[in-house]
Amino acid sequence: GIVAPTGLFDPVGLAAKATDARLKYFRESELKHGRVAMLASLGFVVGEKFHPLFNGAIDEPSYIAFQATPLQKLWPFVL
Protein backbone atom coordinates (compact mmCIF):
# COMPACT_ATOMS: atom_id res chain seq x y z
CA GLY A 1 0.00 0.00 0.00
CA ILE A 2 0.89 3.64 0.02
CA VAL A 3 2.04 5.03 3.36
CA ALA A 4 3.20 8.55 4.19
CA PRO A 5 6.91 8.18 5.01
CA THR A 6 7.88 5.63 2.34
CA GLY A 7 5.33 5.99 -0.45
CA LEU A 8 4.36 2.86 -2.36
CA PHE A 9 5.57 -0.24 -0.48
CA ASP A 10 6.46 -2.80 -3.10
CA PRO A 11 9.78 -4.49 -2.24
CA VAL A 12 9.50 -7.17 -4.95
CA GLY A 13 8.32 -4.84 -7.72
CA LEU A 14 5.03 -6.57 -8.50
CA ALA A 15 3.10 -3.30 -8.80
CA ALA A 16 5.24 -2.15 -11.71
CA LYS A 17 4.07 -5.11 -13.81
CA ALA A 18 0.38 -5.04 -12.82
CA THR A 19 -2.42 -2.92 -14.22
CA ASP A 20 -4.55 -0.66 -12.05
CA ALA A 21 -7.43 -3.14 -12.22
CA ARG A 22 -5.15 -5.95 -11.08
CA LEU A 23 -3.86 -3.86 -8.16
CA LYS A 24 -7.43 -3.12 -7.10
CA TYR A 25 -8.16 -6.86 -7.26
CA PHE A 26 -5.16 -7.57 -5.00
CA ARG A 27 -6.27 -4.93 -2.50
CA GLU A 28 -9.82 -6.30 -2.46
CA SER A 29 -8.63 -9.88 -1.95
CA GLU A 30 -6.29 -8.77 0.85
CA LEU A 31 -9.21 -7.12 2.65
CA LYS A 32 -11.38 -10.19 2.13
CA HIS A 33 -8.76 -12.59 3.46
CA GLY A 34 -8.10 -10.32 6.43
CA ARG A 35 -11.79 -10.30 7.31
CA VAL A 36 -11.97 -14.08 7.05
CA ALA A 37 -8.95 -14.37 9.35
CA MET A 38 -10.59 -12.05 11.88
CA LEU A 39 -13.76 -14.16 11.83
CA ALA A 40 -11.70 -17.31 12.29
CA SER A 41 -9.98 -15.87 15.34
CA LEU A 42 -13.36 -14.84 16.74
CA GLY A 43 -14.62 -18.37 16.17
CA PHE A 44 -11.67 -19.75 18.10
CA VAL A 45 -12.47 -17.53 21.09
CA VAL A 46 -16.22 -18.26 20.98
CA GLY A 47 -15.49 -21.97 20.65
CA GLU A 48 -13.79 -21.96 24.04
CA LYS A 49 -17.13 -21.20 25.73
CA PHE A 50 -19.66 -22.77 23.35
CA HIS A 51 -19.22 -26.32 22.08
CA PRO A 52 -21.91 -27.43 19.63
CA LEU A 53 -20.36 -30.89 19.29
CA PHE A 54 -20.51 -33.72 21.81
CA ASN A 55 -23.53 -32.08 23.53
CA GLY A 56 -21.25 -29.46 25.07
CA ALA A 57 -19.42 -32.07 27.16
CA ILE A 58 -15.96 -30.66 26.42
CA ASP A 59 -14.81 -28.78 29.51
CA GLU A 60 -11.16 -28.32 28.58
CA PRO A 61 -9.48 -25.61 26.56
CA SER A 62 -9.22 -26.40 22.88
CA TYR A 63 -5.46 -26.92 22.86
CA ILE A 64 -5.78 -29.64 25.51
CA ALA A 65 -8.84 -31.25 23.91
CA PHE A 66 -7.05 -31.32 20.54
CA GLN A 67 -4.10 -33.12 22.07
CA ALA A 68 -6.41 -35.79 23.47
CA THR A 69 -7.71 -36.79 20.03
CA PRO A 70 -6.49 -39.81 18.08
CA LEU A 71 -5.20 -37.44 15.37
CA GLN A 72 -2.45 -36.26 17.70
CA LYS A 73 -0.13 -38.94 16.32
CA LEU A 74 -0.83 -37.87 12.73
CA TRP A 75 0.47 -34.26 12.95
CA PRO A 76 4.21 -35.04 13.23
CA PHE A 77 3.93 -36.80 9.88
CA VAL A 78 2.06 -33.89 8.30
CA LEU A 79 4.49 -31.25 9.52
N, C-alpha and C positions, 0 to 999 in steps of 0.2 A: 504494500500500500504506500501511500504518500504521507509522510510525516514531516513536521515542520523542520527539525534540525538537519535531516539528511536528504529530504526529497523523496524520490521514488526508490523504494527498497527492492532491489532486484539483483541479488548477488550472483545469480547464475546467468542472467541475461535472457530469460525467457520472454520478458515483456517486449523486447526489441523485435522478436520474430512473430509475435501474435498481433492479430487485428484488435481493434477496439471492441468488437462484438465478442471475441474470444476472451478478452480480459474481463469483460462484464460477466461472462459465463463463469469464469474462474472465481470471481468475487462472490457471485450468487451461490455457487456450490460450496465455497468456504463458509459462508453464513449458514447454509443449510446443514452442513456437517457439524458445525459448532453447536447449533441448536439441538441436533440429535444427541450429541455428546452430553449436553447439559441435561436433557431429559433422561438419558441413561444414568447419569450420576444421581439425579433425583429419585429414579426408580430403585437404585441401590440403597439409598437412605430410607425410603418408604418401606422397602422390603425387609428392613431390620425389625419393623414393628408390626407389619401386616403380612401374614403368610397365607396365601390362598391355597397352597398345596398341603397335603397331609392333614387337612382339617385344622390347620393352625397349630399343630402339635410340635413345631420346632421352637424350642425356647433358647437356642444358642445363637450367638452371632454368626453371620453367614460365613466368615472365614473358618470358623471351627466346624460348622455343619458341612461345609464343602470338603474339609479334610476327612470327614467321617464317611464319605461316600466310597463305593467300590471303584470309582474312576480315579481315585487318588493315585493308584499305581500306574495309570495310563499316562499322566502328564509328563513324567521324566522322559518318556519316549517321544512325546510330541515336541517338547522343547529341545 
